Amino acid sequence: MDPLLLYIEVNGLCVLIMALILAKTYLGSDLRDRQVWFAAVLIANIVACGLDVAWALVDNGFAHLGRFGSYCINALYYLAASVGSFCWFVYSERVQNSRFASTAKGLALSALPLIVSVVLIALSAETGWILSVDANGAYYRGDWYAVQFCIVYGYGAVTAVHALIGAFKKENFAQRSQYIALASFAVFPLVGITLQAFLPGVPLTSVGVAFALLWVYLDMQEQKISLDPLTQLNNRTQLARYVSSRMRHRDALRPLRLFIIDVDRFKHINDTFGHVEGDRALQRVADAMRSGFAGSSYFLARYGGDEFVLVAETGDEHGLDRVSDILNAELERLGEAAKAPYPLKASVGCAMCTDEMRTLQDLIRAADKQLYLAKQAR
């Protein structure tokens, strides 16, 4: 088979896979901010594959663009790779609920390597720092090519390490496969570019990227089964799995505790401000749980309706009063930030797992008793 034709066909297959994922992402009913970043990753890599094919045609004499045209193709390829890596970093960090990637300041700091890359690529037209093209249209890597390489793969490596650490945290029990998929994104393209050095006639870098994105997308679909669609917390099925697992591996020094959370006067919010605002209130409770207990070993879940659950193996320092105080303080802070037209508070009940308890429902019933007392006190 003609090596050039094989090169084009493999790149074309990668483009087709990524284009299908892109279409499914945009047509999804729950397109969120982080999915937009994922779509940007796909678009950047589709563009990169197209430029790779264009350069293959030029390099094999099927098109003649001159020095400037050849430089533009390679420069745009590097630019697409840099933009794609930056977008992947933001997407991956937001999936991991990183505050850094969710603020304007964090995004600006994250973009600094990308800005360096763009400047170096632009200046290379005269300096040849990253790449150069001679009068005959031949392409050469510049002396500072390693800087470009480190920027592109550095984004993936940093967030991959973060995901790998997060995969083994107790609070990420239900999303472990998702974290591992995120961590793998730095591996497959690197393997592809390494193998391509030995098989230059096959675009294995494109294959590695397409395979990694496909894996992440498939895992994304799987996570929809285990996450509550409104709040993006674990759903009741994942809660039952987690509690069952922890009951089988209990630590006498760190007893298993379940905190059940009920939103006060939630029906009044729905009746007065409408169900859309009611949904926003539930999302704010989920955000308060995430921010209030960030970095802890709590397992967060939506049990159903306006009821949420925290599960942890903790000592007495994380008792009922402390959890309630933290949660309601966060609800007040988020409510003020959102300029909500109503106060949002929650009551909390707690139960500690005993030898007589065998299932999630046993813990829920015990926690419900304390929750009832808390609501009566209010």
C-alpha positions, 0 to 999 in steps of 0.5 A: 500500500502507498505509504502516503495513502496509508498516512492520509487514511489513518489521519482520516479515520482519527478525524472521523472518530473525533468528529463523531465524538464532537457531534455527540458532545454538542447534541447531548442534552446536558452540554455543560461548561466543561463539555464545551472545553472538551469540544474545544479539545476535539476541534483543535485535534481535528484541525491538527490532523487536517494540517498533518495531512496537508503537510504530508501532501506538501512534503511528498511533492503533491502540493507546492506552497513555497516557504511561507505556505510551508511555514504556515502549515507547520506553525498552525499545526504546533499552534493547534497542538498547544491550544488543544493541550491547554483546553484539555488541561482546563477540561480535566481540572474542571472535571476534577472540581479544581477551583484553580481552573474555575476562576478567571485568575486561575485560567489566566495563569494556566494560559501563560505557557500557551501564550509563550508557545504562541509567541515562540511560534510566531517569532520562529518565522524569523528566528527559527527557534521552534521550526524553520522552513528553507527556500526549498520548502524543507521543514526543520525543528528549531533549537527550542523545539523542546520548549514547545514539546514541554508546553504541549505535553506539560499540560497533559502531564500536570493534570494527569498526575493530579487525576492519578492522585485523585483516583485513589482518594476515598471521596472519588470512589465512584469516579475512579474510572473517570480519573484514570481515564483523565490520567491516561490522556497523557500516556497514549499520545506520548506512546504514539509519538515515541512509536512514530519515531520508529514508524514514520509512515504512520501518524501514531500521534494522531492515533494516540490522541484519538484513542485517548479522547474516545476512552474519555468520552466513553467513560463520560457516558458511563459516568452519566449512569452513576451521577445525578444529572442535576447536581453532578453528585453521586446518585443513590446507586453509587451511594449504596455501592460505596456504603456497602464497600465501607461496611465490609472494611470498617476501621474501629478507630475511624467509625463510618458515619452517614450525615443526611441533609434535608433542605429546609422549606424546599416546597416553599421555594418551589411554590414561590419561585418556581421549579427552575429556581428550585433546581438552582437551589439544589445545585447550590446545596451540591456546590456547598457540599463540594466547597465546604468539604473539599479536600476531605474524605467525604463521599457526597451523594444526592439521595433523592428529592431535596435530600443529600448524603455525606459519608465519611470515616471520621473521628468526633471532630467531624460531628453533627454540629460541625458538619451543619455549621460548615454546610450552612455557612457555605449555603449563606456564602453561595446564596449571597454570591448568587443574589438569591431572593431567599435564604437557603438552609439545611437540617442535618441528621447523623448516624454511626455504623454499628455491628447491627447495621447491614445496609445503607437503609439501616444507616439512613433510618438511624440518621433520619431520626436525628434529622427529625429532631433537628428539623423540630428544633428549627 
